[in-house]
Amino acid sequence: MTRKKSKYKNCVINRKRYYFCKITWLDILGDSGHADSNEFNEMKPAEMITHAYIFYNDSKVVKTFASYDAHFESFSDRNVFPKGCIKKIEKILI
């Protein structure tokens, strides 16, 4: 029996498959200068894009990594996003 190949970019580390995704999320926007109420009302959170592998995803957080060791279970460039900041997660096609 042949195994169906995934159509999404992924990596396998220690027999576990991790999918590469585009994460769209909102970040805090701050300013310490003086501003009138019109300028203040125009402030909006920054919409950010992160490309990374999903390590863990539940109802509260999404944990990601962008680099990993090819021979050992070791992860780098790690982030933990609160789920409330995330607008969208999309798997990347091969």
C-alpha positions in Angstrom: 0.0 0.0 0.0 1.4 3.4 -1.0 1.1 6.4 1.3 -0.6 9.5 -0.1 1.8 12.4 -0.3 0.8 15.6 1.5 0.0 18.6 -0.7 1.1 21.0 2.1 4.6 21.9 3.0 5.7 20.1 6.1 8.6 18.5 7.9 8.9 15.3 10.0 10.8 15.4 13.2 11.0 12.3 15.4 8.1 10.7 13.5 5.9 13.8 14.0 4.7 15.9 11.1 4.7 19.7 11.4 2.9 21.9 8.8 4.3 25.1 7.4 1.8 28.0 7.7 1.2 31.6 7.1 -0.1 33.2 10.3 -1.8 36.6 10.1 -2.0 38.3 13.6 -2.5 41.6 15.3 0.3 43.3 17.3 0.1 46.2 19.7 0.8 49.6 18.3 2.1 52.2 20.7 3.2 55.8 20.6 4.7 57.9 23.4 4.3 61.2 21.6 1.6 63.9 21.9 -1.5 63.5 19.7 -4.9 65.0 19.5 -8.1 62.9 19.7 -8.4 62.6 15.9 -4.8 61.1 15.6 -5.6 58.8 18.6 -8.8 57.5 17.0 -6.9 56.7 13.8 -4.5 54.3 15.7 -5.1 50.6 14.9 -3.1 47.4 15.8 -0.4 46.4 13.3 -1.4 43.4 11.1 1.6 41.1 11.0 2.5 38.0 8.9 4.6 35.2 10.2 5.6 32.1 8.2 6.5 29.1 10.5 5.8 25.5 11.3 3.0 24.9 13.8 4.4 23.0 16.8 1.2 23.2 19.0 -2.3 24.6 18.5 -5.1 24.6 21.0 -8.0 27.0 22.1 -5.6 29.4 24.0 -2.2 29.5 22.2 -0.4 28.6 18.9 3.3 27.6 19.3 5.5 27.9 16.2 9.1 27.3 15.1 11.0 28.4 12.0 14.3 26.4 12.3 15.1 22.9 13.4 18.0 20.5 13.6 18.0 17.9 10.9 19.3 15.1 13.1 17.9 15.8 16.6 14.6 17.0 18.1 15.7 20.6 18.6 13.7 23.8 17.6 14.8 27.4 17.1 13.1 30.7 16.2 10.2 29.9 18.5 7.1 32.0 19.2 3.9 31.6 21.3 0.9 33.5 20.1 -2.2 34.1 22.2 -5.1 32.8 20.2 -7.0 36.1 20.5 -4.3 37.9 18.5 -4.5 35.5 15.5 -6.8 36.5 12.6 -6.0 33.6 10.2 -3.8 30.5 9.8 -3.3 29.1 6.3 -1.3 25.9 5.4 1.2 26.6 2.6 0.8 24.4 -0.5 3.8 22.7 -2.0 
